Amino acid sequence: TGPGLIAVDAAFYKDIRFNERVNLRFQSQISNLLNHPNFGNPITDLNNANYGKIQTLLTSGDYGPRRILLGLRLTF
């Protein structure tokens, strides 16, 4: 059994209305908000000298390092 995974994701947005028909939205999406490291599974090969050691760090998907996506959307 490997270590657990911890990932806190968040999304924020703010709408700004200029008039009845024009709207601007600022949005932010953050993956792994706390930037917590998530480690891979230990080595399970009995013939390996590093048996039982964790030597990997998850770096892709939602479990990797913090990612911030910013965007603007103008609707008219």
Backbone bond lengths (Angstrom), bond angles and torsions (degrees), N, CA, C in turn:
res aa  C-N    CA-C-N  psi(-1)  N-CA   C-N-CA  omega(-1)  CA-C   N-CA-C  phi
1 T - - - 1.454 - - 1.519 108.75 -
2 G 1.293 115.78 129.63 1.458 121.11 -179.71 1.519 111.94 -90.19
3 P 1.322 116.12 179.22 1.459 120.84 179.22 1.526 110.83 -69.71
4 G 1.317 115.97 157.57 1.457 120.40 179.50 1.519 112.01 -74.08
5 L 1.309 115.17 169.80 1.454 121.72 179.13 1.519 109.30 -111.39
6 I 1.321 116.10 135.87 1.461 121.26 176.90 1.521 107.61 -127.19
7 A 1.315 116.82 122.22 1.464 121.31 177.07 1.523 108.04 -147.95
8 V 1.309 116.04 123.30 1.464 122.20 176.27 1.521 106.62 -111.71
9 D 1.319 116.32 119.50 1.458 122.18 179.72 1.524 109.01 -110.28
10 A 1.334 116.37 150.70 1.455 120.78 -179.89 1.526 109.50 -146.76
11 A 1.321 115.39 153.93 1.461 121.59 175.67 1.529 107.92 -141.21
12 F 1.326 115.19 138.55 1.461 121.20 179.68 1.518 108.21 -133.37
13 Y 1.323 116.02 149.23 1.450 119.01 172.74 1.518 109.74 -150.26
14 K 1.328 114.71 153.82 1.452 122.20 179.46 1.515 107.73 -136.37
15 D 1.334 116.82 123.36 1.455 122.20 177.39 1.525 109.40 -96.31
16 I 1.335 115.71 134.66 1.458 122.37 176.97 1.525 107.02 -122.72
17 R 1.319 116.06 118.40 1.461 120.71 -179.90 1.514 109.28 -96.51
18 F 1.336 116.30 124.83 1.460 120.69 177.05 1.518 110.54 -88.98
19 N 1.289 117.04 -40.24 1.462 122.40 172.98 1.527 107.24 -156.84
20 E 1.294 116.53 -163.65 1.463 121.34 -174.35 1.530 113.11 -62.87
21 R 1.331 117.26 -30.85 1.461 120.31 -173.86 1.529 114.76 -110.89
22 V 1.305 118.95 -15.32 1.465 121.66 -175.08 1.526 109.52 -109.60
23 N 1.331 115.18 125.69 1.459 121.79 -177.38 1.530 108.49 -134.55
24 L 1.337 116.76 136.43 1.460 122.40 176.77 1.520 107.71 -118.19
25 R 1.326 116.30 129.81 1.466 120.89 179.24 1.524 109.20 -118.45
26 F 1.329 115.43 125.62 1.454 121.95 170.84 1.518 106.74 -99.91
27 Q 1.335 117.82 129.54 1.458 120.19 -178.38 1.518 110.60 -134.94
28 S 1.322 114.92 149.64 1.451 122.59 -179.56 1.524 108.29 -139.45
29 Q 1.328 116.41 131.75 1.456 122.57 176.06 1.516 107.83 -124.24
30 I 1.328 116.61 127.77 1.461 121.33 -176.55 1.530 108.89 -123.82
31 S 1.329 116.40 123.07 1.464 122.49 174.34 1.520 108.37 -100.33
32 N 1.331 117.67 137.95 1.457 124.64 -177.73 1.523 110.12 55.59
33 L 1.322 115.67 58.90 1.462 123.94 -176.34 1.524 112.91 -52.79
34 L 1.325 118.45 -39.73 1.458 122.36 -177.56 1.526 112.84 -83.39
35 N 1.338 117.06 -5.10 1.465 123.75 -179.13 1.530 111.39 54.17
36 H 1.314 116.21 42.64 1.463 122.66 -179.63 1.527 109.60 -79.65
37 P 1.343 119.16 130.28 1.467 119.47 178.09 1.530 110.86 -71.92
38 N 1.312 116.59 136.52 1.462 122.60 176.62 1.519 107.91 -115.93
39 F 1.316 115.35 120.24 1.453 121.57 -174.76 1.525 111.16 -91.96
40 G 1.334 116.20 152.78 1.455 122.19 178.38 1.521 111.52 -77.41
41 N 1.314 115.99 -173.77 1.458 121.55 179.90 1.528 110.66 -79.59
42 P 1.325 116.69 153.84 1.466 119.13 177.78 1.531 110.97 -69.50
43 I 1.326 116.07 161.04 1.466 122.12 178.05 1.527 108.12 -72.94
44 T 1.341 116.26 127.73 1.467 120.67 -175.38 1.528 113.29 -110.34
45 D 1.318 117.50 6.22 1.463 121.56 179.16 1.530 108.53 -81.58
46 L 1.336 117.10 115.48 1.460 121.64 -177.49 1.529 112.96 -64.03
47 N 1.316 117.62 -23.51 1.463 121.22 -179.49 1.526 112.82 -84.87
48 N 1.316 117.36 -5.37 1.457 121.85 -179.29 1.528 109.44 -86.68
49 A 1.329 117.04 136.57 1.471 121.10 -179.71 1.529 111.55 -66.56
50 N 1.313 117.32 -19.71 1.468 121.56 -179.78 1.527 112.21 -99.77
51 Y 1.302 117.03 28.08 1.475 121.34 -178.38 1.533 110.40 -54.66
52 G 1.327 116.19 130.83 1.459 122.06 176.94 1.516 114.87 85.88
53 K 1.309 117.69 -5.89 1.467 120.62 -179.60 1.525 110.34 -91.34
54 I 1.312 115.33 147.12 1.461 121.69 175.34 1.521 107.27 -98.20
55 Q 1.327 115.91 121.03 1.453 120.17 -177.65 1.517 113.23 -125.15
56 T 1.329 117.41 9.49 1.457 119.92 -178.19 1.522 110.53 -123.65
57 L 1.308 114.27 154.51 1.451 123.22 176.94 1.528 106.94 -127.00
58 L 1.328 117.37 130.21 1.456 120.02 -179.75 1.522 108.73 -70.03
59 T 1.327 116.55 128.02 1.462 120.63 -175.94 1.518 113.64 -125.08
60 S 1.314 118.79 3.06 1.458 120.08 -178.66 1.523 110.25 -124.72
61 G 1.322 115.03 163.31 1.458 119.87 178.98 1.517 112.09 71.39
62 D 1.321 116.20 -157.47 1.464 121.90 -177.29 1.517 112.93 -77.03
63 Y 1.315 118.91 -7.41 1.463 121.27 -176.38 1.519 112.56 -101.35
64 G 1.309 118.45 1.74 1.459 122.05 179.65 1.519 111.32 -83.14
65 P 1.323 117.08 -158.09 1.462 119.75 179.95 1.525 111.84 -67.03
66 R 1.313 115.83 166.04 1.467 120.85 -177.81 1.524 109.94 -59.32
67 R 1.344 115.32 136.06 1.461 122.16 175.50 1.514 108.17 -126.41
68 I 1.319 116.29 133.70 1.463 121.69 179.63 1.520 108.16 -122.13
69 L 1.324 115.89 127.36 1.453 122.48 177.99 1.518 107.65 -116.71
70 L 1.340 116.86 122.39 1.458 122.27 178.63 1.515 108.30 -113.27
71 G 1.327 116.56 146.28 1.443 119.60 179.76 1.511 113.09 -154.93
72 L 1.316 115.75 154.47 1.460 123.66 173.18 1.515 107.82 -123.93
73 R 1.335 115.80 139.14 1.452 121.04 178.01 1.528 108.54 -131.88
74 L 1.301 116.25 121.01 1.461 121.67 177.94 1.518 107.75 -104.48
75 T 1.306 116.20 121.36 1.467 122.29 179.77 1.529 108.28 -114.94
76 F 1.346 115.70 129.53 1.466 119.27 178.40 1.496 110.86 -142.44
